[in-house]
Amino acid sequence: MRHMLKCAVASAAVALFAIPAMAQTITLRAATIAPKTSIYNTAISLPFAEYVSRLTDGKVKIEVQEGGVLAPIFKIFEAVEDGRADIAIGPASFLGGKDPTNLMIGSFPTGLGVDSILPWIYNGGGEKLLQEHRRATMKMHTMVMGAGPSEVFAHSHKPIRTVEDLKGLKFRTLGNWAAIIKDGFGAVPVVVPGSELYSMLEKKAIDAMEYSMPSENRALGFQEIAKYIVMPGIHAGSWTFEAAMQADKWDKIPKDLQDKIHLAAKLVTFESLNSIIMQDFAALDTLMSGKNELIILDATFRKKAKEAARKWANEAAAKAKAEGNPWPERVAKSIFDFQDRWEKYSPYLVMDYQSEFTKK
């Protein structure tokens, strides 16, 4: 009897000390790339934090810090590596071009569009490739978290209707698109932060620039200072963000909570793509009713741009492979094979689409 009593007391003590451990909240600090009021946070980072809290019953809390608080916006992945942040929320391209993989896997010029990006991510192996790459090369666990639609191709002082119009054009852009338009079409890429664009465009220090989607561009007022608005944004036909953290930290989170965090990321990815499109529609009401001239890039322009973009990717992949990096080739093949298959079979789909805007 005494032995049973001792066992009961011991069990009660174990249970008592176990309660705080089970109830302990996991708090993760997230470094982002923009102000909290930006669409990148209001449609992506903040909803992610809310979903994680709801799905885990408050067991996981994500503290979203706006861009520049935990790290400079182009250093958010480094902040995760050195412990200043637990999660980096942003685009793969912010890792730069040292590994061409990062200039392909989140968004690729003339690559996957708003109709095909999510099928590739979740059904075509895109997210799995991203996760394999991060584990193998950065010792990080990541997940696709957030997606968005096509950007505006350009706000420009000069008309852009053919690829020949790009020759000599001082065009603000970033990443692989800068290399593609320079090497393929003789443009003069100007790489500057987004904060300098309005002033540079106003002073005509640049001829044209690309920045973001219609909703973001309208809010910044680029349409007020450049006559031409060129669409669609084939340089960024669709794009994704990711939420990345150190693999060893992720692996310590209980499996049931990992599954719920991943579900939250997936929900935000689907919702952000659609919500941003609707905000862009509202912005287009303004842009199309203004004094700007709209230019729609034709099939010839898109075909030549696609050929130049794939040429860049194949050459970058071959160079990387020769240096012992097989990832760009794997990613390029996955994207291009999926895109070609999508284009081949998608005509069976009914889409509410027309090739030209109709202006009232």
C-alpha positions as CSV (number, residue, x, y, z in Angstrom):
1,M,0.0,0.0,0.0
2,R,2.8,2.3,1.0
3,H,4.6,1.5,-2.3
4,M,1.5,2.3,-4.3
5,L,1.1,5.6,-2.5
6,K,4.7,6.5,-3.2
7,C,4.1,5.7,-6.9
8,A,0.9,7.8,-7.0
9,V,2.7,10.8,-5.4
10,A,5.6,10.5,-7.8
11,S,3.3,10.3,-10.8
12,A,1.4,13.4,-9.6
13,A,4.7,15.3,-9.2
14,V,5.8,14.3,-12.7
15,A,2.4,15.4,-14.1
16,L,2.6,18.7,-12.2
17,F,6.0,19.6,-13.6
18,A,5.0,18.4,-17.0
19,I,2.1,20.9,-17.3
20,P,4.2,24.1,-17.6
21,A,6.4,22.4,-20.2
22,M,3.5,21.3,-22.3
23,A,1.8,24.7,-21.9
24,Q,5.0,26.7,-22.8
25,T,4.6,29.0,-25.8
26,I,7.1,28.8,-28.6
27,T,7.8,32.4,-29.7
28,L,9.5,33.0,-33.0
29,R,10.7,36.4,-34.2
30,A,10.1,37.0,-37.9
31,A,12.3,39.4,-40.0
32,T,10.4,40.8,-43.0
33,I,11.3,43.1,-45.9
34,A,8.8,45.9,-45.7
35,P,6.8,48.3,-43.3
36,K,4.0,46.6,-41.4
37,T,1.5,48.6,-43.5
38,S,2.9,47.2,-46.8
39,I,0.8,44.6,-48.7
40,Y,3.7,42.2,-48.2
41,N,2.9,42.2,-44.5
42,T,-0.8,42.9,-44.4
43,A,-1.5,40.1,-46.9
44,I,1.3,37.6,-46.0
45,S,3.3,38.0,-42.8
46,L,0.6,39.2,-40.4
47,P,-2.1,36.7,-41.6
48,F,0.5,33.9,-41.2
49,A,1.1,34.9,-37.6
50,E,-2.6,34.9,-37.0
51,Y,-3.2,31.5,-38.6
52,V,-0.3,29.9,-36.7
53,S,-1.7,31.2,-33.4
54,R,-5.2,30.0,-34.1
55,L,-4.2,26.6,-35.5
56,T,-1.8,25.8,-32.7
57,D,-4.2,27.1,-30.0
58,G,-1.7,29.7,-29.0
59,K,1.2,27.2,-28.5
60,V,3.2,29.0,-31.3
61,K,3.5,32.7,-31.5
62,I,5.1,34.6,-34.3
63,E,6.2,38.1,-33.7
64,V,6.3,39.9,-37.0
65,Q,8.9,42.7,-37.2
66,E,8.8,45.1,-40.1
67,G,11.7,45.4,-42.5
68,G,14.9,46.8,-41.1
69,V,14.1,46.1,-37.4
70,L,15.9,42.8,-37.0
71,A,18.1,43.1,-40.1
72,P,18.5,45.1,-43.3
73,I,15.9,43.8,-45.8
74,F,18.5,42.1,-48.0
75,K,20.1,40.4,-44.9
76,I,17.0,38.6,-43.4
77,F,18.3,35.2,-44.2
78,E,21.7,36.0,-42.6
79,A,19.8,37.2,-39.6
80,V,18.3,33.7,-39.2
81,E,21.7,32.2,-39.6
82,D,23.3,34.3,-36.9
83,G,20.3,34.2,-34.5
84,R,19.0,37.8,-34.7
85,A,15.8,36.4,-36.1
86,D,14.1,33.0,-35.9
87,I,12.3,33.2,-39.3
88,A,13.0,35.1,-42.5
89,I,9.9,36.0,-44.5
90,G,10.7,37.2,-48.0
91,P,11.6,36.2,-51.6
92,A,14.4,33.9,-52.5
93,S,15.8,36.5,-54.8
94,F,16.9,38.6,-51.7
95,L,19.7,36.0,-51.3
96,G,21.3,37.5,-54.4
97,G,22.7,35.9,-57.5
98,K,25.7,33.9,-56.1
99,D,23.6,30.8,-56.4
100,P,21.3,31.2,-59.5
101,T,18.8,28.9,-57.9
102,N,17.6,31.8,-55.8
103,L,16.9,33.9,-58.9
104,M,14.7,31.1,-60.4
105,I,12.8,29.3,-57.7
106,G,10.6,32.1,-56.3
107,S,9.9,33.9,-59.6
108,F,11.5,33.7,-63.0
109,P,11.2,36.1,-66.0
110,T,8.7,34.8,-68.5
111,G,8.2,31.8,-66.2
112,L,5.2,30.5,-64.4
113,G,2.1,32.7,-64.3
114,V,-0.7,33.1,-61.8
115,D,-2.5,30.1,-63.1
116,S,0.4,27.7,-63.0
117,I,2.6,28.8,-60.0
118,L,0.6,27.1,-57.2
119,P,0.1,23.8,-59.1
120,W,3.9,23.7,-59.6
121,I,4.6,24.5,-56.0
122,Y,2.3,22.0,-54.4
123,N,1.8,19.4,-57.1
124,G,4.8,19.7,-59.4
125,G,7.5,19.5,-56.8
126,G,8.4,23.2,-56.4
127,E,8.2,23.4,-52.7
128,K,10.0,20.1,-52.2
129,L,12.9,21.3,-54.4
130,L,13.0,24.5,-52.4
131,Q,13.1,22.6,-49.1
132,E,15.8,20.2,-50.3
133,H,17.9,23.1,-51.5
134,R,17.7,25.0,-48.2
135,R,18.5,21.9,-46.2
136,A,21.5,20.9,-48.4
137,T,23.0,24.3,-48.9
138,M,22.0,26.5,-45.9
139,K,21.0,24.0,-43.1
140,M,17.5,25.7,-43.1
141,H,14.0,24.4,-43.2
142,T,11.7,26.5,-45.3
143,M,8.2,26.5,-46.7
144,V,6.4,28.5,-49.4
145,M,4.5,31.2,-47.5
146,G,2.7,33.8,-49.6
147,A,2.3,34.3,-53.4
148,G,1.5,37.2,-55.6
149,P,0.4,38.1,-59.1
150,S,2.1,39.8,-62.1
151,E,3.9,43.1,-61.6
152,V,3.7,46.1,-63.8
153,F,6.3,45.7,-66.6
154,A,7.3,49.3,-66.5
155,H,6.4,52.9,-65.7
156,S,8.3,54.6,-68.5
157,H,9.0,58.0,-70.0
158,K,9.4,56.3,-73.4
159,P,7.2,53.8,-75.2
160,I,8.2,50.2,-75.0
161,R,6.5,48.1,-77.7
162,T,9.2,45.9,-79.1
163,V,12.4,44.4,-77.7
164,E,14.3,46.9,-79.9
165,D,12.9,49.7,-77.8
166,L,14.9,48.4,-74.8
167,K,18.2,49.2,-76.5
168,G,20.0,51.9,-74.6
169,L,17.0,52.3,-72.2
170,K,18.1,53.2,-68.6
171,F,15.8,50.6,-67.0
172,R,15.7,50.2,-63.2
173,T,15.4,46.5,-62.3
174,L,17.0,43.8,-60.3
175,G,18.4,40.2,-60.4
176,N,18.4,38.0,-63.5
177,W,16.1,40.3,-65.4
178,A,18.8,43.0,-65.3
179,A,21.2,40.5,-66.9
180,I,18.7,39.3,-69.5
181,I,17.7,42.7,-70.8
182,K,21.3,43.9,-70.9
183,D,22.8,40.9,-72.6
184,G,19.8,40.0,-74.7
185,F,18.5,43.5,-75.8
186,G,21.1,46.1,-75.0
187,A,19.3,47.8,-72.2
188,V,21.2,49.7,-69.5
189,P,20.1,48.2,-66.1
190,V,20.1,50.5,-63.1
191,V,20.0,48.7,-59.8
192,V,18.8,51.0,-57.0
193,P,16.6,50.5,-53.9
194,G,12.8,51.0,-54.3
195,S,13.0,54.0,-51.9
196,E,14.9,56.0,-54.6
197,L,12.6,55.2,-57.6
198,Y,10.1,58.1,-57.4
199,S,12.9,60.7,-57.3
200,M,14.9,59.1,-60.0
201,L,11.9,58.7,-62.3
202,E,10.8,62.2,-61.6
203,K,14.3,63.7,-62.4
204,K,14.5,61.4,-65.5
205,A,17.7,59.8,-64.1
206,I,16.1,56.6,-65.4
207,D,13.9,56.1,-68.5
208,A,11.8,53.3,-67.1
209,M,11.4,51.2,-64.0
210,E,9.8,48.1,-62.6
211,Y,8.9,47.8,-59.0
212,S,5.8,45.9,-58.0
213,M,2.1,45.1,-58.6
214,P,-0.4,47.7,-59.7
215,S,-1.7,48.2,-56.1
216,E,1.8,49.0,-54.7
217,N,2.8,51.1,-57.7
218,R,-0.3,53.2,-57.6
219,A,0.2,53.9,-53.9
220,L,3.7,55.1,-54.6
221,G,2.4,57.4,-57.4
222,F,4.7,56.4,-60.3
223,Q,1.7,56.9,-62.7
224,E,1.9,60.6,-61.9
225,I,5.3,61.2,-63.3
226,A,5.7,58.7,-66.2
227,K,3.4,58.8,-69.2
228,Y,3.5,55.1,-70.2
229,I,2.3,52.1,-68.2
230,V,3.5,48.9,-69.8
231,M,1.9,45.5,-69.0
232,P,1.9,42.6,-68.4
233,G,4.9,42.1,-66.0
234,I,6.5,39.2,-67.8
235,H,9.7,39.8,-65.8
236,A,7.7,38.7,-62.7
237,G,4.6,36.9,-63.9
238,S,4.0,35.5,-60.5
239,W,6.1,35.2,-57.3
240,T,6.4,33.5,-54.0
241,F,7.7,34.3,-50.6
242,E,9.1,31.7,-48.2
243,A,9.4,31.4,-44.4
244,A,12.8,30.0,-43.5
245,M,14.4,29.1,-40.2
246,Q,17.4,27.1,-38.9
247,A,16.8,23.4,-39.5
248,D,17.8,22.4,-36.0
249,K,15.3,24.9,-34.4
250,W,12.5,23.6,-36.7
251,D,13.3,20.0,-36.0
252,K,12.8,20.6,-32.2
253,I,9.2,21.8,-32.7
254,P,6.8,18.9,-32.1
255,K,5.5,17.3,-35.3
256,D,1.9,18.1,-34.8
257,L,2.8,21.8,-34.5
258,Q,5.0,21.6,-37.5
259,D,2.1,20.3,-39.5
260,K,-0.1,23.2,-38.3
261,I,2.5,25.8,-39.1
262,H,2.9,24.4,-42.6
263,L,-0.9,24.4,-43.0
264,A,-1.0,28.1,-42.0
265,A,1.7,28.8,-44.6
266,K,-0.3,27.0,-47.3
267,L,-3.5,28.9,-46.4
268,V,-1.8,32.2,-46.6
269,T,-0.2,31.3,-50.0
270,F,-3.6,30.6,-51.5
271,E,-5.3,33.6,-49.9
272,S,-2.6,36.2,-50.5
273,L,-2.5,35.5,-54.3
274,N,-6.2,36.1,-54.5
275,S,-6.4,39.0,-52.2
276,I,-3.6,40.9,-53.9
277,I,-5.2,40.3,-57.3
278,M,-8.4,42.0,-56.0
279,Q,-6.4,44.9,-54.6
280,D,-4.7,45.2,-58.0
281,F,-8.1,45.3,-59.7
282,A,-9.1,48.3,-57.6
283,A,-5.8,50.0,-58.4
284,L,-6.4,49.4,-62.2
285,D,-9.7,51.3,-61.9
286,T,-7.5,54.3,-61.1
287,L,-4.6,53.6,-63.5
288,M,-6.9,53.0,-66.5
289,S,-9.0,56.1,-65.9
290,G,-6.0,58.4,-65.7
291,K,-4.0,60.2,-68.4
292,N,-1.4,57.5,-68.9
293,E,-1.1,55.6,-72.1
294,L,-1.3,51.8,-71.6
295,I,0.9,49.5,-73.7
296,I,0.3,45.8,-73.8
297,L,3.3,43.7,-74.8
298,D,2.5,41.6,-77.8
299,A,3.2,37.9,-78.5
300,T,6.4,38.7,-80.4
301,F,7.9,40.6,-77.5
302,R,7.0,37.9,-75.1
303,K,8.4,35.1,-77.3
304,K,11.7,36.9,-77.7
305,A,11.9,37.7,-74.0
306,K,11.2,34.0,-73.1
307,E,13.9,32.8,-75.4
308,A,16.4,35.2,-73.9
309,A,15.3,34.3,-70.3
310,R,15.7,30.6,-70.9
311,K,19.1,31.1,-72.6
312,W,20.3,33.0,-69.5
313,A,19.0,30.3,-67.2
314,N,20.5,27.4,-69.2
315,E,23.9,29.2,-69.3
316,A,23.8,30.0,-65.6
317,A,22.9,26.5,-64.8
318,A,25.7,25.0,-66.9
319,K,28.2,27.3,-65.3
320,A,27.0,26.4,-61.8
321,K,27.1,22.7,-62.6
322,A,30.7,23.0,-63.8
323,E,31.5,24.6,-60.4
324,G,29.8,21.7,-58.5
325,N,26.4,23.3,-58.0
326,P,23.6,21.1,-59.5
327,W,20.7,23.0,-58.1
328,P,20.1,25.7,-60.8
329,E,19.9,23.0,-63.5
330,R,17.4,20.9,-61.4
331,V,15.2,24.0,-60.8
332,A,15.3,25.3,-64.3
333,K,14.4,21.9,-65.7
334,S,11.5,21.5,-63.2
335,I,10.1,25.0,-64.0
336,F,10.5,24.8,-67.8
337,D,9.2,21.2,-68.1
338,F,6.1,22.1,-66.0
339,Q,5.5,25.4,-67.9
340,D,5.7,23.6,-71.3
341,R,3.3,20.9,-70.1
342,W,0.9,23.5,-68.7
343,E,0.9,25.4,-72.0
344,K,0.4,22.2,-73.9
345,Y,-2.7,21.1,-72.0
346,S,-4.2,24.3,-70.5
347,P,-6.3,25.2,-73.6
348,Y,-8.9,22.8,-72.3
349,L,-9.4,25.2,-69.4
350,V,-12.0,27.9,-69.6
351,M,-10.5,31.2,-68.4
352,D,-12.0,34.6,-68.1
353,Y,-9.4,36.4,-70.1
354,Q,-8.9,38.8,-72.9
355,S,-5.6,39.9,-74.4
356,E,-6.3,43.7,-74.4
357,F,-7.7,46.1,-71.9
358,T,-10.9,47.9,-72.8
359,K,-10.7,51.5,-71.7
360,K,-13.9,53.3,-71.1
